[in-house]
Amino acid sequence: MTATAHDAPVRPRRSRRPLGGVLGAQPLGLLLALPYVLFLAAVMAWPLIQAVWISFQDYFFTAPAMVVDHPFVGFENYISAITDPDVRQSFKNIAVFLVINVPLTAVLSLVLASALNRIVRFASAFRVAFYIPYVTASVSLIGVWMLLFSRNGLVNTILGPLAPEPSWLVNSALAMPSIALYVTWKQLGFYILLYLAALQGIPKELYESAEMDGAGVVGRFRNVTVPGVRSVTALVLILAIITGANLFTEPYLLTNGGGPDGASATPVLLIYQKGIQQTNPDVASAIGVLLVIGIGMLSMLAARSGRET
């Protein structure tokens, strides 16, 4: 009886690509992404590491050629930041901003993108109209906004006796909501484009099936559009959180640096004031680290909700 090929022991195949498990299925793609990874490491990761290191030191600015010791102080800078009433107020202000800005941005962007997606005539003109505020310089738009919401501006003229006193941007209760509305309006065009791109990927057959099942406009929007753009919604929430938490230009210009009485001050504005103007980079770095931790937690919640909803 002779042995056949089926009786021969099967030897394990050796991998022809020993680095395949490390580099993945597309090593060329990893190589092409390497320059951007290095850019992020140099521009984002290294400054963050430096900020964490400074936040645990008694750090102060010196001349470039001067070498001095920066003693380790533990969490002293973090305690100074947390116990500072101005810092606590700035985090409360940014929480108010995010509560108004983030959901308003997501809802308005999706609704307007859905409407623009159905428009046939002048669709490009409408899309450009929404995108113009996003690409326009903030300084020029803020000037227009200040004129509109000043005491004798157009908004108060239309409201008449219902106009708030003091006016919007100098009212401690309305300053931050006014900034949130301004930022929502300015950045709406960018998020509309994201949703428009996502809407192109939803098959029209789903809308036709929903319509045959008796779903109206609202039903098709709730059961087809909203689930179809779920991943983009998570991206919009994350970008809106990151952008809003890093708010600086708008309160610096609209309310003259966080006024009135700190009602519109933000953590990034305080980082600038304490780190540059008051030469306390250690406390400013501690505020920045706390802000990064808060942004990271909120972004993870947004990403998680985007997967589960």
Secondary structure, DSSP 8 states (H G I E B T S, - for coil): ----TTTS-------S-TTHHHH-S-HHHHHHHHHHHHHHIIIIIHHHHHHHHHHTB------TT------B-TTHHHHHHHT-HHHHHHHHHHHHHHHHHHHHHHHHHHHHHHHHHH--TTHHHHHHHHHHHHHS-HHHHHHHHHHHTSTTSHHHHHHGGGS-SS-GGG-TTTHHHHHHHHHHHHHHHHHHHHHHHHHTTS-HHHHHHHHHTT--HHHHIIIIIHHHTHHHHHHHHHHHHHHHHT--HHHHHHSTTT-STTTT--HHHHHHIIIIIS--HHHHHHHHHHHHHHHHHHHHHHHHHHHH-
